Structure formats: structure tokens, C-alpha cells
Amino acid sequence: MSGAIAPLISDASFAVYRNGEPISAIIVVAEKWGPHVPYLFTHPQYAGQGVATSLLKASAGALEKSGYQDIGLTVNLYNTRASNLYRHLGFQRRLGFKTVSGDKTNNT
């Protein structure tokens, strides 16, 4: 299956459901430089309960079984909750870039 960004790595992309409703999901795609997580999200009602952590660990495990050694992801540095989670799990900041929103320019 091909995603809008890059081909989906379905063996490393997961969703968590509660009462038949999705509460969290991780999408992993195959960029030319390796696996990349463009989307990891959790419904606000379930934030802080370890759901995203579990998904990221499951994806990393699946990728490792497939022979990958690295995972990349994108996060806006203003998303401190996500940035802190990634740092806690051992991710390191590699690149910064500017985002433009309306008439504001932010360094991320």
C-alpha cells in the first residue's frame, strides 16, 4: 500500500481501539533514508496513559525484526508533550526547520 507521503510499512503501523473507537495510531512509512513516523496521535482523553509509548515501542520492535536499525520522526518542538516522550525514549534531535503559519514564523 502506498501512502500520500511514502509507501506505508504496514507491519509497523498500528492502531489502538477502545469500545470499537480508535484512540491512538502510529503510521510508519518507508522514506528513501529509512522508516519515518509522520503521524503518531492519541485522543486527548487517553493522553498521558502510555498508549503512544506502547505504539512507538511496538513499531520499533517490528522494524527491528525487519532489519531496520533507525527510525525517524517529525515533531513540532512546540509540542512539548510529544518532544519529551521522544527524548525519554532515546530519540535525538537531528534537524531544525522553520514553519510558517499566517504571519508568524517559528523555529522548530
N, C-alpha and C positions, 0 to 999 in steps of 0.2 A: 504494500500500500504506500502511496506517495502522499506526503503532506504538502501543505502550501509553502512550507519553508524548505524542507528537505525530506528524503524518504523516512517514513516512520520506522522506528525499531520497536515493533510490537511486543517482542519478548521482554522489553524493559519498560514498557508503558503500562501503567496500571490505574485503576480507579477503585475507590472505596465507597460502598453504599451502606446506608442505614435506613431501615424501613423502606427499601426499594428506591430511595433517592440518593443521587450521587452527592457525597460530602467533600470529596477530595480526589484529585487526579494528578498524575505526572505524565507528561508527554516527552518522549526521548526520540530525537531524530538523528540521522546519520549525515553529519556535515562532512565536507571533504577532509577536515582535520581530525574528525572523530566524533563520538557521541556528544550530543548537546541537548540540554534541557531548556527548551524555550518557554515551557509552561509547567508550573507546579502551583496548584492552588488548593485552598481549603475554605469551605464555607465558614464565615466568621463565627458561627455558633460553635464550631468544633476546633477553633484555633487554640493553640497552646496545649492540646491534648496529645501531642506526639504523632498525629496522623501523617503530617508531611514528612516528619523524620522517618517514620516507618516506610513510607513510599520511596523516599530517596535512597534509603538503605537497600530496599528490595530491588530498585533499579540498578544500583551499583553492583549488587550481588549478581544479578542477571547478566550485566555487561561483563563482569569479571569472568563468569563462566563461559562467555562467548569469546574471551581472549583480549578484551579491552583493558587497558591499564589506567586510562584517564577519562574524566567526564568534564565537560564544560557546561556552564550555565550563564544566564544573563539575569541580573537583578539591578533594579534602580537602587542606588545607595540610600535614597530617602526611605526605602522600605526596610527600616531598621530591624524589624522582627525577622524578616527573611535573611537579611545580611548577617545577623547574629547567629541564626540557625546554621547557615552555610559555613561560617567561620568556626562554629562549635564542632561541626562535622569534619573540619580539616581543609575546607576549600580555601584557596588563596586568591586574592585579587590580582589579576594579570593586566587588565586594560581598563582605562577610564575613557569616557566619551561624554560629549555634550548632548543634552536633549533640549529640544526647543518646544515650548508649549505656549501658545499665544504670543505674548510679547516678552516672555521670560526665557532666559537661557540658564540652564542648570548644569553644573558639572556633576557627572555621575561616574 
